[in-house]
Amino acid sequence: MKLETWLPMYARICDDFGFDKSKDIESARWLASQTGESGARALEQTRGDFPQSVLVCGGGPGLADELSSLTIKGYVIAADSAATVLMDANVQVDMIVTDLDGIVEDQIEANGRGAVVFVHAHGDNMKALTRYTGQFTGPLVGTCQCPPPPGIFNFGGFTDGDRAACISAELGAKRIFLAGFDFEHPSDKEGKSREVKLRKLRWAKVVLDVLAQEGARLLLASEEVG
């Protein structure tokens, strides 16, 4: 997604949820200090090898059932907690987009096996960033939702799922298949408000609609994948 399209949406999201933009900037700057040039190299390597068709798996409660009905082939992208569901289903994960509120140990394991991880900085996950960022041993790219400082990137997206679609479009995917996206029934997470999550998912739907308007081809995974 174009930055000039995303940043006005980001301002509206901050107003809606009462987010402190200065905390987003602080978190982004810290992550930039950790990823630096290695993140830029990982991004360009990923861009160079990126396929035209990808499967993006969101963290909806029906993902496991949906996977059981699909013949999965090609490049698979997990949005945060979806990585664990995919690994439990013995599906190879090629890329993970995460703000580190899933089972991060699984994401670290997949990264060690070669999955590129796009780790996201925002004002509410500084503790997780400082705890886990240094544990990733494979390719790691930093992202943020505010104007990006040098060393990390902003391709648009609010939740991990819609951000994964935005990143896929930026990297050159011509067909983006979606599985595990449920905008009305959020997965329960301990300590997380279901109502707030539902509001976030509604924004995720808006982001995907705008991404499609920009030309991204978004398809249901029940259609042919690969």
One Martini backbone bead per residue (centre of mass of N, CA, C, O) as a GRO file, in nm:
protein
  226
    1MET     BB    1   0.097   0.035   0.021
    2LYS     BB    2   0.073   0.351   0.008
    3LEU     BB    3   0.177   0.589   0.223
    4GLU     BB    4  -0.037   0.811   0.140
    5THR     BB    5  -0.269   0.614   0.216
    6TRP     BB    6  -0.202   0.511   0.507
    7LEU     BB    7  -0.155   0.756   0.704
    8PRO     BB    8  -0.452   0.857   0.721
    9MET     BB    9  -0.553   0.591   0.842
   10TYR     BB   10  -0.374   0.593   1.091
   11ALA     BB   11  -0.496   0.850   1.213
   12ARG     BB   12  -0.781   0.731   1.245
   13ILE     BB   13  -0.701   0.495   1.427
   14CYS     BB   14  -0.583   0.660   1.658
   15ASP     BB   15  -0.849   0.805   1.721
   16ASP     BB   16  -1.025   0.553   1.776
   17PHE     BB   17  -0.806   0.421   2.006
   18GLY     BB   18  -0.595   0.625   2.141
   19PHE     BB   19  -0.322   0.644   2.023
   20ASP     BB   20   0.028   0.689   2.070
   21LYS     BB   21   0.249   0.804   1.843
   22SER     BB   22   0.511   0.829   2.014
   23LYS     BB   23   0.528   0.521   2.078
   24ASP     BB   24   0.559   0.423   1.794
   25ILE     BB   25   0.825   0.575   1.739
   26GLU     BB   26   0.993   0.453   1.964
   27SER     BB   27   0.966   0.158   1.871
   28ALA     BB   28   1.075   0.195   1.583
   29ARG     BB   29   1.358   0.297   1.663
   30TRP     BB   30   1.444   0.050   1.815
   31LEU     BB   31   1.417  -0.155   1.585
   32ALA     BB   32   1.611  -0.014   1.391
   33SER     BB   33   1.864  -0.062   1.580
   34GLN     BB   34   1.847  -0.385   1.528
   35THR     BB   35   1.823  -0.428   1.209
   36GLY     BB   36   1.894  -0.244   0.986
   37GLU     BB   37   2.078  -0.360   0.725
   38SER     BB   38   1.974  -0.653   0.752
   39GLY     BB   39   1.678  -0.587   0.681
   40ALA     BB   40   1.727  -0.479   0.394
   41ARG     BB   41   1.853  -0.740   0.287
   42ALA     BB   42   1.613  -0.928   0.348
   43LEU     BB   43   1.412  -0.780   0.170
   44GLU     BB   44   1.561  -0.805  -0.105
   45GLN     BB   45   1.572  -1.111  -0.107
   46THR     BB   46   1.268  -1.155  -0.093
   47ARG     BB   47   1.193  -0.996  -0.347
   48GLY     BB   48   1.365  -1.168  -0.551
   49ASP     BB   49   1.196  -1.454  -0.457
   50PHE     BB   50   0.911  -1.371  -0.515
   51PRO     BB   51   0.606  -1.471  -0.576
   52GLN     BB   52   0.290  -1.444  -0.752
   53SER     BB   53   0.187  -1.666  -0.539
   54VAL     BB   54  -0.007  -1.658  -0.229
   55LEU     BB   55  -0.052  -1.763   0.116
   56VAL     BB   56  -0.264  -1.610   0.359
   57CYS     BB   57  -0.266  -1.657   0.716
   58GLY     BB   58  -0.485  -1.619   0.952
   59GLY     BB   59  -0.615  -1.607   1.307
   60GLY     BB   60  -0.863  -1.755   1.282
   61PRO     BB   61  -1.068  -2.004   1.426
   62GLY     BB   62  -1.090  -2.166   1.122
   63LEU     BB   63  -0.812  -2.250   1.006
   64ALA     BB   64  -0.777  -2.555   1.052
   65ASP     BB   65  -1.027  -2.639   0.888
   66GLU     BB   66  -0.943  -2.504   0.624
   67LEU     BB   67  -0.679  -2.660   0.576
   68SER     BB   68  -0.815  -2.949   0.552
   69SER     BB   69  -0.952  -2.845   0.257
   70LEU     BB   70  -0.661  -2.805   0.145
   71THR     BB   71  -0.422  -2.771  -0.120
   72ILE     BB   72  -0.097  -2.711  -0.035
   73LYS     BB   73   0.100  -2.471  -0.218
   74GLY     BB   74   0.374  -2.302  -0.197
   75TYR     BB   75   0.354  -1.989  -0.059
   76VAL     BB   76   0.363  -1.928   0.302
   77ILE     BB   77   0.174  -1.708   0.518
   78ALA     BB   78   0.196  -1.584   0.852
   79ALA     BB   79  -0.018  -1.453   1.105
   80ASP     BB   80   0.135  -1.516   1.364
   81SER     BB   81  -0.054  -1.756   1.511
   82ALA     BB   82  -0.064  -1.920   1.240
   83ALA     BB   83   0.206  -2.063   1.264
   84THR     BB   84   0.117  -2.282   1.465
   85VAL     BB   85  -0.105  -2.410   1.295
   86LEU     BB   86   0.075  -2.488   1.057
   87MET     BB   87   0.283  -2.659   1.211
   88ASP     BB   88   0.070  -2.863   1.323
   89ALA     BB   89   0.002  -2.930   0.998
   90ASN     BB   90   0.275  -2.953   0.836
   91VAL     BB   91   0.335  -2.658   0.730
   92GLN     BB   92   0.521  -2.463   0.547
   93VAL     BB   93   0.689  -2.167   0.646
   94ASP     BB   94   0.803  -1.867   0.475
   95MET     BB   95   0.629  -1.643   0.636
   96ILE     BB   96   0.621  -1.381   0.895
   97VAL     BB   97   0.369  -1.177   1.058
   98THR     BB   98   0.457  -0.979   1.356
   99ASP     BB   99   0.382  -0.860   1.713
  100LEU     BB  100   0.428  -1.086   1.942
  101ASP     BB  101   0.127  -1.246   2.044
  102GLY     BB  102   0.210  -1.522   2.014
  103ILE     BB  103   0.404  -1.806   1.961
  104VAL     BB  104   0.724  -1.719   1.941
  105GLU     BB  105   0.885  -1.983   1.945
  106ASP     BB  106   0.775  -2.079   1.670
  107GLN     BB  107   0.886  -1.840   1.505
  108ILE     BB  108   1.182  -1.890   1.571
  109GLU     BB  109   1.196  -2.171   1.451
  110ALA     BB  110   1.114  -2.096   1.160
  111ASN     BB  111   1.343  -1.892   1.119
  112GLY     BB  112   1.576  -2.104   1.155
  113ARG     BB  113   1.461  -2.253   0.881
  114GLY     BB  114   1.405  -1.963   0.687
  115ALA     BB  115   1.191  -1.781   0.774
  116VAL     BB  116   1.064  -1.483   0.717
  117VAL     BB  117   1.054  -1.194   0.938
  118PHE     BB  118   0.797  -0.957   1.017
  119VAL     BB  119   0.853  -0.717   1.252
  120HIS     BB  120   0.640  -0.527   1.473
  121ALA     BB  121   0.607  -0.184   1.563
  122HIS     BB  122   0.453  -0.064   1.868
  123GLY     BB  123   0.339   0.087   2.159
  124ASP     BB  124   0.251  -0.222   2.293
  125ASN     BB  125   0.547  -0.406   2.220
  126MET     BB  126   0.824  -0.343   2.360
  127LYS     BB  127   0.865  -0.585   2.547
  128ALA     BB  128   0.869  -0.802   2.322
  129LEU     BB  129   1.097  -0.688   2.155
  130THR     BB  130   1.321  -0.702   2.378
  131ARG     BB  131   1.291  -1.012   2.423
  132TYR     BB  132   1.294  -1.139   2.100
  133THR     BB  133   1.461  -1.019   1.865
  134GLY     BB  134   1.748  -1.161   1.940
  135GLN     BB  135   1.630  -1.470   1.876
  136PHE     BB  136   1.656  -1.422   1.583
  137THR     BB  137   1.850  -1.603   1.321
  138GLY     BB  138   1.712  -1.508   1.078
  139PRO     BB  139   1.532  -1.340   0.869
  140LEU     BB  140   1.485  -0.977   0.938
  141VAL     BB  141   1.206  -0.746   0.940
  142GLY     BB  142   1.113  -0.418   0.989
  143THR     BB  143   0.808  -0.268   1.117
  144CYS     BB  144   0.554  -0.006   1.082
  145GLN     BB  145   0.282   0.255   1.126
  146CYS     BB  146   0.458   0.483   1.103
  147PRO     BB  147   0.682   0.681   1.019
  148PRO     BB  148   0.975   0.563   0.892
  149PRO     BB  149   1.264   0.486   0.994
  150PRO     BB  150   1.565   0.408   0.940
  151GLY     BB  151   1.552   0.036   0.880
  152ILE     BB  152   1.243   0.048   0.831
  153PHE     BB  153   0.895  -0.041   0.744
  154ASN     BB  154   0.597   0.080   0.540
  155PHE     BB  155   0.311  -0.104   0.381
  156GLY     BB  156   0.092  -0.130   0.561
  157GLY     BB  157  -0.125  -0.201   0.811
  158PHE     BB  158  -0.269  -0.327   1.120
  159THR     BB  159  -0.287  -0.617   1.110
  160ASP     BB  160  -0.124  -0.899   1.041
  161GLY     BB  161  -0.299  -0.985   0.797
  162ASP     BB  162  -0.316  -0.720   0.628
  163ARG     BB  163  -0.010  -0.674   0.630
  164ALA     BB  164   0.064  -0.927   0.469
  165ALA     BB  165  -0.081  -0.833   0.213
  166CYS     BB  166   0.077  -0.572   0.171
  167ILE     BB  167   0.356  -0.702   0.148
  168SER     BB  168   0.295  -0.886  -0.089
  169ALA     BB  169   0.234  -0.659  -0.289
  170GLU     BB  170   0.509  -0.515  -0.265
  171LEU     BB  171   0.674  -0.786  -0.359
  172GLY     BB  172   0.472  -0.893  -0.624
  173ALA     BB  173   0.206  -1.013  -0.590
  174LYS     BB  174  -0.075  -1.116  -0.794
  175ARG     BB  175  -0.174  -1.345  -0.584
  176ILE     BB  176  -0.393  -1.339  -0.288
  177PHE     BB  177  -0.451  -1.574  -0.060
  178LEU     BB  178  -0.716  -1.639   0.183
  179ALA     BB  179  -0.684  -1.755   0.525
  180GLY     BB  180  -0.828  -1.706   0.833
  181PHE     BB  181  -1.059  -1.486   0.773
  182ASP     BB  182  -1.239  -1.314   1.044
  183PHE     BB  183  -1.446  -1.023   1.102
  184GLU     BB  184  -1.664  -1.146   1.340
  185HIS     BB  185  -1.463  -1.387   1.480
  186PRO     BB  186  -1.256  -1.366   1.716
  187SER     BB  187  -0.993  -1.467   1.871
  188ASP     BB  188  -0.904  -1.578   2.174
  189LYS     BB  189  -0.722  -1.378   2.422
  190GLU     BB  190  -0.545  -1.335   2.682
  191GLY     BB  191  -0.619  -1.006   2.788
  192LYS     BB  192  -0.826  -0.961   2.550
  193SER     BB  193  -1.049  -0.771   2.387
  194ARG     BB  194  -1.308  -0.853   2.188
  195GLU     BB  195  -1.410  -0.572   2.099
  196VAL     BB  196  -1.141  -0.459   2.005
  197LYS     BB  197  -1.081  -0.679   1.798
  198LEU     BB  198  -1.328  -0.624   1.622
  199ARG     BB  199  -1.243  -0.339   1.544
  200LYS     BB  200  -0.978  -0.424   1.407
  201LEU     BB  201  -1.108  -0.605   1.188
  202ARG     BB  202  -1.262  -0.380   1.049
  203TRP     BB  203  -1.006  -0.236   0.960
  204ALA     BB  204  -0.885  -0.468   0.799
  205LYS     BB  205  -1.105  -0.462   0.585
  206VAL     BB  206  -1.046  -0.180   0.484
  207VAL     BB  207  -0.757  -0.231   0.393
  208LEU     BB  208  -0.824  -0.451   0.183
  209ASP     BB  209  -1.006  -0.276   0.009
  210VAL     BB  210  -0.787  -0.068  -0.065
  211LEU     BB  211  -0.584  -0.264  -0.185
  212ALA     BB  212  -0.772  -0.351  -0.416
  213GLN     BB  213  -0.800  -0.062  -0.536
  214GLU     BB  214  -0.480  -0.063  -0.604
  215GLY     BB  215  -0.470  -0.386  -0.745
  216ALA     BB  216  -0.508  -0.615  -0.569
  217ARG     BB  217  -0.537  -0.974  -0.571
  218LEU     BB  218  -0.802  -1.107  -0.388
  219LEU     BB  219  -0.845  -1.442  -0.255
  220LEU     BB  220  -0.980  -1.733  -0.192
  221ALA     BB  221  -0.857  -2.039  -0.078
  222SER     BB  222  -1.089  -2.213  -0.214
  223GLU     BB  223  -0.936  -2.157  -0.429
  224GLU     BB  224  -0.682  -2.187  -0.614
  225VAL     BB  225  -0.363  -2.289  -0.498
  226GLY     BB  226  -0.065  -2.168  -0.691
   0.00000   0.00000   0.00000
